[in-house]
Amino acid sequence: MRITKHEHAALRIDDHGQTLLIDPGSFTLPLDELQRLVGVVITHEHPDHWTPEHLDRILRDAPGTPVFGPAGVVRAAEGYEITEVAPGDSVTVGDFTLRFFGGVHAEIHSSIPLIDNVGVLVDDELYYPGDSYAVPEGVEVQTLAAPLGAPWLKIGDAIDFVLAVTPRRAFGTHDMTLSVIGSTMHRGRLKWATEQNGGEFFELDPGDELEV
């Protein structure tokens, strides 16, 4: 499996001779080389995780590609054909197996309503929680895409999340809200957390790839 980190929360997974996209949002540059695209996962409805412009471009380049998201995404993306998924669901798209966890976006502030959010586990290898600290209970996570920075994120909670998941390897994502100095600092904290259980942390910038 080859994982490519794009800007902010967008991930591209290539395996089985096929491609899967996760969360192409407003901070992410246009994505290309989608000839082998078999699916798109949108973890929640916020624009830094999906935009109509991205989805239109993707579906123009790869017509008929199935898109998966929780109920909030189905409502927000009215007019698009979205397959609704919820925690506990497992689906097969192409040769990828996707399992979903969590259910609720991390709280930003008590004045802001909570929304649907799903974490996704790809082929029992890569886990990305979306905007949450949802731990996939009963799963030995091999590779964790761990959020680095967000309005809802406190670095101590992010450290506890990595310690709870105990991944074999991890890298940071959801990071466009951070300065270079802030990103470096947060990476260092999550590196420490990953190493506490014998894992390895990888520093990935947009366009960098990780083979697992």
N, C-alpha and C positions, 0 to 999 in steps of 0.2 A: 504494500500500500504506500502510495506517495501522497503526502499531505502538503498542500501549498497554502501558506498564509497570505491572504490579501489584506488590503487596508481594513482596519477596525475589526469587525466581527466576521468577515467573509472568509470561508474556508473552501478549498477545492480538494476533493479526494479522488484520486485516480487509482483504480484497481480493476482486475478482471477485464482489462481492455475497455473500461467504461469510466464515466465521470459523474460525480455527484457534487452539487453545490449546496452550501449552507449559508444563509443570511447575507445575501448581497444587498447592502443598504446604501444610505446616502453618503457615507464617507468613503465608499469603495469606488474605485475607477471602473470603467466598463470592462467586462470580462470577454475574452475571446477564445478561439479554438474549442468550440463547444460541439464539435461534430459527433462526439461520443457521449453526449450528455443524456443521462437516463432519469434524473430526478433532481428536484430542488426542495430543500427543507427550509422553512421559515419558522424560527422558534417563537416569535411573537410579533405584534403588530407595529412596534415603534419604527419610525423611518430609518434609523441607523441600522436596521436589520432587513428592511425591504423597501423598495419604492416601485411605483407603477412603471417608471422609466426603465429601471433594471429589468423588471419582469417582462415588459413589452419587448425589450431588446433580446433577452434570453429566448423568449418564445418565438420571436421572429427568426432567430438563428437556429433554434432547435424546436420546430413546431410539434405540438402534442406532448411535450415533456410534462410528466405529472409533477404537481406541486403539493407539498404536504405542510400542514400547519394546524395549530389548535383552533378552537371555535372562534376566538377573538380575531385571528387572521382571516378566517372565512368571512366574518362580518366586515372587517376592514377592507378586504380585497373584493368587494362586491363587483360582480361582472367578470371575475376570473374563476376558472374551474380549480378549486382548491379541495383536496382530499383532507377531511378533518381527522386529526389524530389526537389522542389523549394519553395521559400516563397509563402505563400497562399495555398499550398497544404495541404490536410488532407487525411490520409490513416488509414485503420484499419488493424492491424496485430494481429492475435489471437483475444483476447478480449480487446486489447489496442487500443486506438484512439490517433494518432499522428498528431499534427499540426505544420507546419513549418513557421519560421519567418526569418527576416534578409536578408541574401543573400551574404554578403561580409565580409571577414576576416578583423579584425582591422589592421590598418597600423602598420607595424613594423618599416619601414623606407622608405623614398621616393625612395630609390634605389632598393627596393624589390617589385616586382609586387604583386598587390592584387590578392587574389584567392577567389573562392567560399567558402561560409560557411553558414550553416543553424543553427538557434536555433530551439530546439524541445520542444514542450509542450506535456506532456504525461497525457492523461485522464483529461485534464483541471486542473491538480493538480501540477505536477512537471515541472518547466521550466528550461532548460539549454541552454545558448546562444551560446555554442561553443566558438570560439575565437572571440568574438565580444561583443559590448554593445547594441545589438539589443533589444529594448524594445517591448514586444508583445502588440501592441496597442489594446485597447478594452478588455483586459483580466485581470481579477482579479487573480493574481498569488498567489496561496496558499503556494507553496514551491519553493524556488529559489536556484539553485546550482550556486553560484557566483564565478567567477574566482578570485583567490587570487594573483597569480604571473605569469609573462610571460615577454618575451622580448618586447611585445607590450603594457604591462600594466603599467599605472601610478596609484598609489593608489587613488589619487584624482578623477580620472575618474571612477575607480571601485566604490568609495563611491557614486558618482553622479548616477551611474547606479542603485545601490541598492535603492537610494532615489527615482529614477524615477519609478522603478518597484513596490515599496511599498509592498513587500511580507508579508504574515502572518508569515512565518518562512523562515529561510535561513541557509545555511551552505556553507563553502568554498570548492572549488575544484580547479583543475589546479594549483597545489602547489608544485610540485617536484623540481622546480627551486629555491625554497626558503630554507634558513637555518631554523632551529628551531626558532631562534630568529626572523627572518624575518616573518615567518608564524604566530607566536604569535602576532607580531605587526600588521600585516595586518588583522588578524582575529578580533583584537580589534577594528580596524577602521570600518570594515564591521558590527560588532556587534552594534556599535554606530549608523550606518546608518539604520540598520534594526529596531532598537528600536525607531527611530524618528517617525515612523508611527505605533507604537504599536506592531511590530512584535517581534519574538524571534529568536535569533541566536544560532545555535548548532555547537560545535566544534567537528568535525568528523575526526578521523584518519583512515588510510586504514584498512578495515575490520569492521569499526563501522557501525551500522545500525540506521536508523531513521524510526519509524513507524508514518505514517500520515493518 
